[in-house]
Amino acid sequence: MTRAQDARRYAWLTLLALVLITLWRWAAARHLGLELYADEAQYWSWSLVPDWGYYSKPPMIAWLIHLGTQVFGDGELGVRAATFLVWPATGWVIFLLVRHLYARETWGAQAGFLAALTFASLPMTALGGILITTDGPLLLYWALAMYFLYRALHEGRWSWWLLAGAVAGLGLLSKYSMVFFAPSALLYVLATRECRTWLVRPQAYLAAGVAFLVLLPNLVWNARHDYVSLEHTADISQLDRELFHPEALLEFFLAQFGVFGPLLMLFLLVLAWRWRDGFLDPRHRFLAAFVFLPLLAFLGLSLLSRAFANWGAFAYVAGSAFVAVGLLAKAWRGWLVAALVLNLGLATVGYHYRDLAGLAGVELNSKTDIYKRVSGYRDLGQAVAERLRQHPGSRLLVDDRKSMASLLYYARPASLDARYFNPAMHIDDHYALTRDIRHQPAGPYLLVSQYATEASLAGRFARITPLAPVHIPLYPDFSLNYRVWLVQDFLGYPP
């Protein structure tokens, strides 16, 4: 078999594996009937008004949901439609990248196949593959930017530079952490003698300019809204608070074994420590720059303040390739297979958890059901929708972001007209920015809240009428409980 035939064979194997895994995930998601998590419901509500930006995120996630629901309807699977495309597409780009990097090796196409399969097996991919999150499009554009950048650096064509800049800009429109791409690329260029000449040539700066132009409409949107997205991004890092949190560093480090997979993370650390050729070969060095610089940056951030487990997820685009190639180079293919089997086994347990719990005789409760956080809101929405029908003319009023998002989706108030009660007057989410009741104070509202009390409402409405609370039992030891009031004419937020 010629090398070209081998490459085609592994290309078809990669496509087949990615399609089969995606079909499995789609079937599992349909079988689970998972309700939208609050963040997903929030992104759906954003998608109703496509814009260049939103309070906490750039616009890509809302655009993808808008397109998905236009084609597949606005049920849960329609909202999540894009996720069943972007994650396998990322795996395919990883295959193309690795196959190109190692095209001179007899095992180059096989390495691409194993790298794509490694990425498809990751716990973060298993979760992201059935939910709609901002990480999905980010990782796709990150992988594309890596592919185009490598070809630009080593082939020099203007088209590769322009494509690298364009997809980097799209990555920034997906999640601002795409900015970590630039220092990773710079690290590789500085560490690779034959690439340093690009620092004094115009192509790289043109690519950066293209990325900026793609992002520019979002920057204009931020300027018109007092830079709320950028302020939110800075605020969640908590760098303005007490520094040095070794326990947060340890928590972030250990969480990476859950994000990347226990064995794969162990092998990544072993290769980083012992695989000398992994940094001498420019091809390995390229992958290493996009793995270890972001991870080290977030380890440092977690020490200084905090970092959520998924913040470094984009490092595992190159991480999947780095581990697959490294284990092949060391003839440790059996360990790679073991890591893939373990990851896919974890995904199987997650996707079929409730069925397996039933077979094992495990009673689901608030402590044993891993899907507790995405349960009960469909019933809650139906209960609130019934209350709205019982009080015609009243509009929905909610006082926290997660409940607002879930009730917009599941209660479907008339014309999706709902308002946000924000007595603290802090602009800390998109609903506080765009739906504050101060903008439409007159008229009756149905206030649904987990937190409000009679005392907290006193003096803020012309009339307050308590109604029967909403009680949604989920397990013997847990239920969703909301208080309900019919309020008339908002008077303001007095101290």
C-alpha positions in Angstrom: 0.0 0.0 0.0 1.4 3.4 -1.0 1.6 6.3 1.4 -1.1 8.1 -0.4 -3.4 5.1 -0.2 -2.6 4.8 3.5 -3.5 8.4 4.0 -6.8 8.0 2.3 -7.6 4.9 4.3 -7.0 6.7 7.6 -9.0 9.7 6.4 -12.0 7.4 5.8 -11.4 5.7 9.2 -11.3 9.0 11.0 -14.5 10.2 9.3 -16.2 7.0 10.1 -15.1 7.0 13.8 -16.1 10.6 14.3 -19.5 10.1 12.6 -20.2 6.9 14.7 -19.2 8.6 18.0 -21.4 11.7 17.1 -24.4 9.5 16.3 -23.9 7.7 19.6 -23.9 11.1 21.4 -27.0 12.3 19.6 -28.9 9.1 20.5 -27.7 9.3 24.1 -28.8 12.9 24.4 -32.2 12.1 22.9 -32.6 9.1 25.3 -31.6 11.1 28.3 -34.0 13.9 27.4 -31.7 16.4 29.2 -33.3 19.7 30.0 -31.3 22.8 29.1 -28.8 23.9 31.7 -29.3 27.5 32.8 -26.4 28.8 30.7 -27.7 27.0 27.6 -31.1 28.5 28.1 -29.5 31.9 28.5 -27.6 31.5 25.2 -31.0 30.5 23.6 -32.6 33.7 24.9 -29.7 35.7 23.4 -30.2 34.0 20.1 -33.7 35.5 19.8 -32.0 38.8 19.2 -28.8 38.2 17.2 -26.3 40.9 18.0 -22.6 41.6 18.0 -22.2 40.9 21.7 -23.8 40.0 25.0 -23.0 40.7 28.6 -20.7 37.8 29.4 -19.8 36.4 26.1 -19.1 37.3 22.5 -21.8 36.5 20.0 -20.8 33.2 18.2 -22.7 30.9 20.6 -26.0 32.8 20.0 -25.5 32.9 16.3 -25.0 29.1 16.2 -28.1 28.5 18.3 -30.1 30.8 16.1 -29.0 28.9 13.0 -29.7 25.5 14.7 -33.2 26.4 15.8 -34.0 27.9 12.4 -33.3 24.5 10.8 -34.1 22.0 13.6 -36.7 23.8 15.7 -36.3 25.2 19.2 -36.5 22.0 21.2 -33.5 21.0 23.3 -31.9 19.1 20.5 -32.5 22.0 18.1 -30.9 24.4 20.5 -27.9 22.0 20.8 -27.8 21.2 17.1 -24.5 23.0 16.4 -22.7 21.0 19.1 -23.1 17.8 17.1 -21.2 19.5 14.3 -18.4 21.5 15.9 -16.9 18.9 18.1 -16.5 16.2 15.4 -15.3 18.9 13.0 -12.6 19.8 15.5 -11.5 16.2 15.6 -11.3 16.2 11.8 -9.1 19.3 11.8 -6.8 17.7 14.3 -6.5 14.7 11.9 -5.6 17.1 9.1 -3.1 19.0 11.2 -1.2 15.9 12.5 -1.3 14.2 9.1 0.3 17.4 7.6 2.9 17.8 10.4 4.1 14.2 10.0 3.5 13.7 6.3 7.1 12.5 5.8 6.6 9.7 8.4 5.2 6.4 7.4 2.9 6.6 10.4 1.8 10.2 9.9 -1.8 9.4 8.8 -2.1 6.8 11.6 -1.0 9.4 14.1 -3.6 11.8 12.7 -6.3 9.1 13.2 -5.2 8.4 16.7 -5.0 12.1 17.6 -8.5 12.7 16.3 -9.8 9.6 18.2 -8.0 10.8 21.4 -9.7 14.2 21.1 -13.1 12.5 20.5 -12.7 10.4 23.6 -11.9 13.2 26.1 -14.3 13.7 29.0 -14.6 17.3 28.1 -15.6 16.3 24.6 -18.1 13.8 25.9 -19.8 16.5 27.9 -19.4 19.3 25.3 -20.6 16.9 22.6 -24.1 16.9 24.1 -24.4 20.4 25.5 -24.1 23.7 23.7 -21.2 25.7 25.2 -18.8 28.4 24.1 -15.9 25.9 24.2 -17.3 24.1 21.2 -16.8 26.8 18.5 -13.7 28.1 20.3 -11.9 24.7 20.0 -12.9 24.4 16.4 -11.4 27.8 15.5 -8.4 27.1 17.6 -7.7 23.9 15.7 -8.2 25.7 12.4 -5.9 28.5 13.4 -3.2 26.1 14.3 -3.5 24.3 11.0 -3.4 27.5 8.9 -0.6 29.0 11.0 1.7 26.0 10.6 1.2 26.0 6.9 1.7 29.8 6.8 4.9 29.6 8.7 6.4 26.8 6.6 4.9 27.5 3.2 4.7 31.3 3.3 1.6 31.7 1.2 -0.4 34.8 1.8 -3.7 32.8 1.7 -2.6 30.7 4.7 -1.8 33.9 6.7 -5.2 35.4 5.8 -7.0 32.3 6.8 -5.1 32.0 10.1 -6.1 35.6 10.9 -9.7 35.1 9.9 -10.3 32.0 12.0 -8.5 33.6 15.0 -10.9 36.4 14.8 -13.8 34.0 14.7 -12.3 32.3 17.7 -12.3 35.7 19.5 -16.0 36.0 18.6 -16.5 32.7 20.3 -14.6 33.2 23.5 -12.1 35.9 24.5 -9.6 33.2 25.7 -8.7 32.8 22.1 -6.1 35.6 22.9 -3.9 32.9 24.3 -3.3 31.8 20.7 -1.0 34.7 20.1 1.6 34.1 22.9 1.6 30.3 22.0 2.4 31.1 18.4 5.0 33.7 19.4 6.7 31.1 21.7 7.0 28.7 18.8 8.3 31.3 16.4 11.0 32.5 18.9 12.0 28.9 19.7 12.3 27.9 16.0 15.2 29.5 14.1 13.8 29.1 10.6 10.5 30.9 11.7 12.0 34.0 13.3 12.3 35.7 10.0 8.5 36.1 10.0 8.8 38.6 12.9 10.2 41.2 10.4 7.9 40.4 7.5 4.4 41.8 7.0 2.3 38.6 6.7 2.0 37.9 10.5 1.0 41.5 11.2 -1.6 41.4 8.4 -3.0 38.2 9.9 -3.3 39.9 13.3 -5.0 42.9 11.5 -7.5 40.5 9.9 -8.3 39.0 13.3 -8.8 42.5 14.7 -11.2 43.4 11.9 -13.2 40.3 12.5 -13.5 41.1 16.2 -14.0 44.9 15.7 -17.9 44.8 15.6 -17.8 43.2 19.0 -15.4 45.8 20.3 -17.8 48.5 19.0 -20.7 46.8 20.8 -18.7 46.7 24.0 -17.9 50.4 23.7 -21.6 51.2 23.3 -22.3 49.1 26.5 -19.5 50.4 28.8 -17.3 47.4 28.0 -19.4 45.1 30.1 -18.1 41.9 28.5 -14.5 42.9 29.0 -15.2 44.0 32.6 -17.0 40.7 33.3 -14.1 38.7 31.9 -11.7 40.6 34.2 -14.0 40.3 37.2 -14.4 36.5 37.1 -10.6 36.1 37.2 -10.7 37.9 40.7 -7.2 39.3 40.3 -8.2 42.3 42.3 -8.7 40.2 45.4 -6.4 38.5 47.8 -3.6 36.8 45.9 -2.0 33.3 46.3 -4.4 30.4 46.7 -2.4 27.1 46.7 -5.6 25.2 47.3 -7.1 26.6 44.1 -4.0 25.7 42.2 -4.2 22.1 43.4 -7.9 22.0 42.6 -7.4 23.3 39.1 -4.5 20.8 38.5 -6.5 17.8 39.7 -9.5 18.9 37.7 -7.4 18.6 34.5 -7.4 14.8 35.1 -11.2 14.9 34.7 -11.1 17.3 31.7 -8.4 15.4 29.7 -8.8 11.9 31.1 -6.9 10.3 34.0 -4.4 8.3 31.9 -4.0 10.8 29.2 -3.2 13.6 31.7 -0.6 11.3 33.3 1.0 10.5 29.9 1.0 14.3 29.1 3.0 15.0 32.3 5.3 12.0 31.6 6.0 13.2 28.1 6.6 16.8 29.2 9.1 15.5 31.7 10.9 12.7 29.8 10.4 13.2 26.0 13.4 15.3 25.1 12.7 14.9 21.3 9.3 16.3 21.9 10.9 19.8 22.2 13.9 19.3 19.8 11.8 18.4 16.7 10.1 21.6 15.4 6.9 19.6 14.7 6.6 18.4 18.3 7.6 21.8 19.5 4.7 23.4 17.6 2.2 21.1 19.4 4.0 21.6 22.8 3.8 25.4 22.5 0.0 25.3 22.2 -0.3 22.8 25.1 2.0 23.9 27.9 1.9 27.7 27.7 -1.9 27.9 28.1 -1.9 25.3 30.9 1.0 27.1 32.7 -0.8 30.4 32.4 -4.0 29.0 34.0 -2.0 27.2 36.7 -0.5 30.6 37.5 -3.9 32.3 37.4 -5.4 29.6 39.7 -2.6 30.3 42.2 -3.1 34.1 42.1 -6.9 34.0 42.2 -8.9 31.2 40.5 -9.4 29.3 37.3 -12.3 27.1 36.3 -11.5 23.6 35.2 -12.6 24.2 31.6 -10.7 27.5 31.1 -7.7 25.7 29.6 -9.8 23.3 27.4 -8.3 24.7 24.2 -4.8 23.4 25.2 -6.1 19.9 24.7 -6.6 20.4 21.0 -2.8 20.2 20.6 -2.6 18.1 23.8 -4.5 15.2 22.1 -2.1 15.3 19.2 1.0 15.7 21.4 0.1 12.6 23.5 -0.9 10.5 20.5 2.3 11.3 18.6 4.4 10.9 21.7 3.1 7.5 22.7 3.5 6.3 19.1 7.1 7.6 19.0 7.8 5.7 22.2 6.0 2.6 20.9 3.6 2.9 23.8 0.5 2.4 21.6 -1.0 -0.1 24.0 -1.1 2.6 26.7 -2.8 5.0 24.3 -5.5 2.4 23.6 -6.0 1.8 27.3 -6.4 5.6 27.8 -9.0 5.8 25.0 -10.9 2.8 26.3 -11.0 4.3 29.8 -12.2 7.7 28.5 -14.9 6.1 26.3 -15.9 3.9 29.3 -16.4 7.1 31.4 -18.5 8.6 28.6 -20.6 5.4 28.5 -21.3 5.6 32.2 -22.2 9.3 31.9 -24.5 8.9 29.0 -26.3 5.9 30.4 -26.0 6.7 34.1 -29.6 6.6 35.0 -30.1 3.2 33.2 -27.0 1.8 34.9 -28.1 3.1 38.3 -31.5 1.4 37.8 -29.8 -1.9 36.9 -27.5 -1.6 39.9 -30.5 -0.8 42.2 -29.2 2.7 43.1 -32.0 5.1 44.1 -31.6 8.4 42.5 -31.6 11.4 44.9 -30.0 14.8 45.2 -26.6 13.1 46.1 -26.6 10.3 43.5 -28.1 11.8 40.4 -25.4 13.5 38.3 -28.1 15.2 36.3 -29.7 17.0 39.2 -28.7 20.4 37.9 -30.6 19.9 34.6 -33.8 18.5 36.1 -37.1 20.0 37.1 -37.1 23.1 35.0 -39.4 21.7 32.4 -42.1 21.1 35.1 -41.3 24.4 36.7 -41.9 26.2 33.4 -45.2 24.4 32.9 -46.3 25.4 36.4 -45.3 29.1 35.9 -47.0 29.1 32.4 -50.2 27.9 34.1 -50.0 30.8 36.6 -49.5 33.3 33.9 -52.7 31.9 32.1 -54.6 32.3 35.4 -53.6 36.0 35.5 -54.1 37.3 32.0 -52.3 40.5 31.2 -49.5 40.0 33.8 -45.9 39.6 32.7 -43.2 37.4 34.1 -40.8 39.0 36.6 -37.8 37.1 37.9 -34.9 38.1 40.1 -32.0 35.8 39.2 -30.2 35.0 36.0 -30.5 31.2 36.0 -34.3 31.2 36.8 -34.9 33.9 34.2 -33.1 31.9 31.5 -34.9 28.7 32.4 -38.3 30.3 32.6 -38.0 32.2 29.4 -37.3 28.8 27.7 -39.7 26.5 29.5 -42.6 28.9 30.6 -42.6 30.8 27.3 -44.3 34.0 28.5 -46.4 35.8 25.9 -44.1 37.3 23.2 -41.2 36.2 25.5 -41.8 39.4 27.4 -40.3 39.1 30.8 -38.6 41.6 33.1 -35.8 41.4 35.7 -36.2 42.5 39.3 -32.8 43.8 40.4 -32.9 45.5 43.8 -29.1 45.4 44.2 -28.9 47.4 40.9 -25.7 45.6 39.9 -25.3 45.1 36.1 -23.9 41.6 36.5 -25.7 39.7 33.7 -27.4 40.3 30.4 -30.9 40.4 31.8 -29.8 43.1 34.3 -28.4 45.0 31.3 -31.4 44.6 29.0 -34.6 43.6 30.8 -34.6 45.6 34.0 -38.2 46.3 35.2 -37.3 50.0 35.5 -37.6 50.2 31.7 -41.3 49.1 31.8 -42.5 49.8 35.4 -46.3 50.0 34.9 -48.7 47.1 35.0 -49.1 43.8 36.7 -46.3 41.3 37.0 -46.1 37.7 38.2 -43.0 37.6 40.3 -41.4 34.2 40.7 -38.5 33.9 43.0 -36.4 31.6 45.2 -35.0 34.5 47.2 -37.5 37.4 47.6 -39.4 38.0 50.8 -42.3 40.2 51.7 -39.9 42.6 53.4 -37.6 42.8 50.4 -40.6 43.8 48.2 -42.1 46.3 50.6 -42.3 49.8 49.1 -41.2 48.7 45.6 -44.7 48.0 44.2 -48.0 49.7 44.5 -49.7 46.4 45.3 -48.3 43.0 46.4 -50.5 39.9 46.5 -48.9 36.7 47.6 -50.0 33.6 45.7 -49.5 29.9 46.4 -45.9 28.8 45.9 -44.6 26.5 43.2 -43.3 23.1 44.5 -41.6 20.7 42.1 -40.6 17.5 43.8 -37.6 15.8 42.1 -36.3 13.3 44.7 -37.4 12.2 48.1 -34.8 14.5 49.6 -35.0 17.5 47.2 -37.4 19.7 45.4 -37.5 23.1 43.5 -39.4 25.7 45.5 -40.4 29.1 44.3 -42.4 31.8 45.9 -44.9 33.7 43.7 -46.5 37.1 44.0 -48.8 39.2 41.8 -47.4 42.7 42.0 -48.7 45.9 40.4 -46.8 49.0 39.2 -43.1 49.1 40.0 -42.2 52.1 42.2 -38.4 51.9 42.0 -35.5 50.6 44.0 -35.5 52.6 47.3 -32.5 52.0 49.7 
